[in-house]
Amino acid sequence: MKVLTVSGVLLLITSSLASRGDNSNEYNGCYHICHFNNCTSNMGIATYKSSQSLSERILQWNCDDECKYYCMWRTTQIFMDKGLDVPQFFGKWPFARVWGMQEPASVFFSVLNLLAHAINLHWFRKTVPSVAPLYKMWIFHAVICINAWVWSVVFHARDTPWTERLDYFCAFSMVLFSLFGLIVRLLGPRRAILRDIVAAGGVFFFTYHVWYLSKGRFDYGYNMKVNLLVGVLNGFGWVGWSLPRMKSRPYVQWCIYTVVFAMASMLLELWDFPPLLWTFDAHALWHFVTAPLPFMWYRFLESDCLYLLQRSSGPAYKKKI
């Protein structure tokens, strides 16, 4: 479940401004020649546009992007012919473009995660009465998750500075909101004033986070540190809340399973390798294995909301829940 694990993943995925491939003489020589021959005259640009597929036009590929893509593969082939390892370009492995999408496997698996949240949102609304405590909060949580996975799809389909930032910001919104949900659960559904104070603090911090990362050059180090802090508090907080309640409320096991499996899935990000078939890399596989996690997470949320609803009518509700 990305909502609990994106912080750790962002720690393991480091974006660099330059890599061995795009720093090489082979790449730079190829790029400058390609750009000069094809992208500096109206005739060259017109020729390129006439050869574009519809999907490439929709995803806004231009002549300069095409030169980078062509020279990436030309340089990769030169490296391999020399017996050298496959190089990275601008912090990424070379991927075979499919229908204009730069990372088709990550796009497809991000769609699976999006659908998993959408399906579970439908079942949550069908299973949990709207009067149940925390119902609205978890509905909003699902909407935030769906939005984040939409931008994950967009970013992996077309990597640009603005799609990258939207992917990072929306992914962080999931982690931060999950922490907010944890705090609300610890405080109890009836602590409205404290909940509103925490919510206001969360909105302020998220706004500052986005502003700071948008005002100049993207600070990847700061972004990773913030995600680490929020992610650690989030993961350990949910497990710490769940463990003492395992015997009295067996359904909390689904919360623990989600966190544990999510953390274990991050090991894929350590196993970095050139993409299989120029399509499947460790990051894409991570997106694949996180797709089933929402089914466990929402099962926990449904059971917890129904538990709170059952307790809300009796005096026991006033006790620590």
Buried (B, 14 or more C-beta within 10 A) or exposed (E): BBBBBBBBBBBBBEBEEEBBBBEBEBBEEBBEEBBEEBBEEEEBBEEBEEEBEEBBEEBEBBBBBBBBBBBBBBBBEBBEEEEEEBBBBBBBBBBBBBEBBBBBBBBBBBBBBBBBBBEBBEEBBEBBEEEBBBBEBBBEBBBBBBBBBBBBBBBBBBBBEEBBBBBBBBBBBBBBBBBBBBBBBEBBBEBEEEBEEBBEEBEEEBEEBBEBBEEEEBEBEEBBBBBBEBBEBBBEBBBEBBEEBEEEBEBBBBBBBBBEBBBEBBEBBEEEEBBEEBBBBBBBBBBBBBBBBBBBBBBBBBBBBBBBBEBBEEEEBEEEB
